[in-house]
Amino acid sequence: MRNYFIICSALALFIYSAVWHPSLIRVPLQTGISIVQYPFLSLYAMTVQPIAIRYARFKHHRDYQALITQNHQERSALLKELIDLQAELLRCKELHELKIPYDAREKIVPQGTAQIIYRQLRQQDSFFLIDKGSHHGVAVDMLAVLDNVLLGRIVAAYPWYSKVVPTTDAQCHVPIVCATSRAHGVFHGNKLDFVSHLEPLVVDELVVTSGDGLLYPQGLAVGRIKNFMLNDLGFLYEVAVEPLYDIAMLGYCSIISKNTQHAQELL
C-alpha cells in the first residue's frame, strides 16, 4: 500500500508539473532522449551519411558527365555545319569570280571510318596509327578527317594498319585560306606562314584548306586563328592557330581522298 501511494504521488507530481510547469519535465526528458539518440546519431554520421554524400556526388557527376557529352555532341554537329557553310561560301565566291558552274565544284565524300590505335604526338616526328591499311584499300596521301576537320595525311599504308602524320606536325605543310578575310598562307606546326601584312586577319576565324596542290581538297578546316602579329621585318604575319580537335582525345576518324572517284572503290 505504501509503494502504491508513492507511485501515485509521483504520477500526480509529474502530471502537475507537465500541466503547470512543462519546462521542469521537458528539459530532463529532452536530455534523456538525446542521451539515447547520441549513439545512433554518431553511428549514422560515421556510416550512412558518408555513403549518402558520395552517392549524391556520384549522381551529380554522372548528370554532369551526360550533360558534357551532350554538349560535346552538339558542339561537333554545329562545328561541322559551320565548316560546311564557310567552305561552301568560299567555293561560291571563287566559282563566281572564275565564272565556273556551281555544279562543277569539288565534293568531299568520306569513304570509311578507322580507329586510332596508337599515338606519338610531339612537335616534330609525331604520328598516329589507324586500324585500316592497304588490305582495306587505304593508300598513301589519303587523308584522315573528323567532321570536315583535317587531322592528318597518310604517309605509309601497311597491310593491316596505316601511319598518319597530323597537321600539327612541323613537317606537315597545308595550303590554306582564312574563311573570313580570305587570306592565303601555309599551315604547319599550329601556325601560318607566308601571310602578307596587308591581309585583314580576324581572331577566331576558321582556317580551311584552299584546295591548292594535289593532296588536300578545298574546304577542310584545320583550326582557328588564336592570335597574330607582324614579324621582325614587318612584311609578314606570325599567326598562331588553335586546332579544333585534340588528337590525343580522339578514338576514330574518317578516311577521304582528294580523288573521290578513286576513293569510292576503297574501304
Secondary structure, 3 states (H helix, E strand, C coil): CHHHHHHHHHHHHHHHHHHHCHHHHHHHHHHHHHHHHHHHHHHHHHCHHHHHHHHHHHHHHHHHHHHHHHHHHHHHHHHHHHHHHHHHHHHHHHHHHHCCCHHHCCCCCCCEEEEEEEEECCCCCCEEEECCCHHHCCCCCCEEEECCEEEEEEEEECCCCEEEEECCCCCCCEEEEECCCCCEEEEECCEEEEEECCCCCCCCCEEEECCCCCCCCCCCEEEEEEEEEECCCCCEEEEEEECCCCHHHCCEEEEECCCHHHHCCCC
